[in-house]
Amino acid sequence: MTASLPEPTPAATQTDRAYAALHAAIVRCEFAPGERLRVEELGQRYGVSSSPLREALSRLAAIGLVNAYENRGFRVAPLTVQGMADLTRVRLLVEGETLRDAIAHGDDAWESALVAAAHTLALTEQRLRDVAPALDDTWSQRHREFHLAIYAGSSSPLLRGLVAQLFDAAERYRRFSARHRKLPRAKHAEHRQLMEAVLARDAERAQSLLARHVTSTERSVTAALLAMDEGGTQ
């Protein structure tokens, strides 16, 4: 069965479209960690020739979502406790700096966009009272938009790009672990408190709340991964 590629933009190439489709599928955990990505099968799935697919896979390898093996093709990057710990460490460094920069340079339009993103996320959460939000595509997209809206005030395009890349890596962990988590995690209060600190331009409190939010995600994901490991060895 052929999957649809994202709608093309005027300047989008086949490689760009294949990259976007594969990136989204991997983050949504449509491919299992460690799964081999066969170019021929992907070509049939997405209706793309092998050359753009290989280029797209190489680009995904460059950002850590795919592992490339010389003469052995490509596999989805694994999800491990150690990997989550390393990701959390780097997120705290990069996002902490980007948050401070956004608070220092963000303007009125930035504040308005952040409030709008928070409101849209809250509306989605109200409609998902009986569903695990992390497994809902709409919530996941709006959750991403909220977090990136916080950093949109930063004066550094490079920092903003790194934040987006790290967020997507963490999203894959969240998605995978949410399937095995016994109790859903309510994030609404955490998001509201973080937004309020940002809007108050309280960099110290905002950074403290951010660190608590990110490390809470690490604890939830780690617990789920360890429980899965224990279940697999029984």
C-alpha angles and dihedrals in degrees: 000000000000117000119214119251121225116277107276122246117217092261098037118121127203087259092053092050094046090048092051093047095047093043091054093045093050093047089049089051094240084142118052121240108272093015115149113246107215112199093213093054092045089051090057092044096051102024093238129132122247099255097060090042093054090049091049091049091050090053090050089050089054091060095043102252093109133035117220120208122195109250090351102079129226137319133186109261113258125248113230139163089242091050092051091050092051092046091051092050092052093043091055091051097045100035093044091056093043091050092054091048092049092051090049096048108023116117135205092278090054091052091049092050091050093051090048092050091049092050093049091050091050091052090053091050091053089058093050102057093132098036131077100250095210089064095051115093095211094050091046091052093047091044088055092047091052094052094044090048088062091058096039090092092064116115091219118084089188093057091046090052092050091050091053092048093049092045091055091050090053091046090061090055091047093049094049096045094044089068090061101034115113097205125035117235117236107220101170096095092046091052093047094050092047092050092048092052091048093049089048087055089234098151096178095052093041092052091047091051091046091052091049091049095049095044090048087058090050092052093049093048093044092051091050094048092049091048090051091050091050091048091051093053097050 
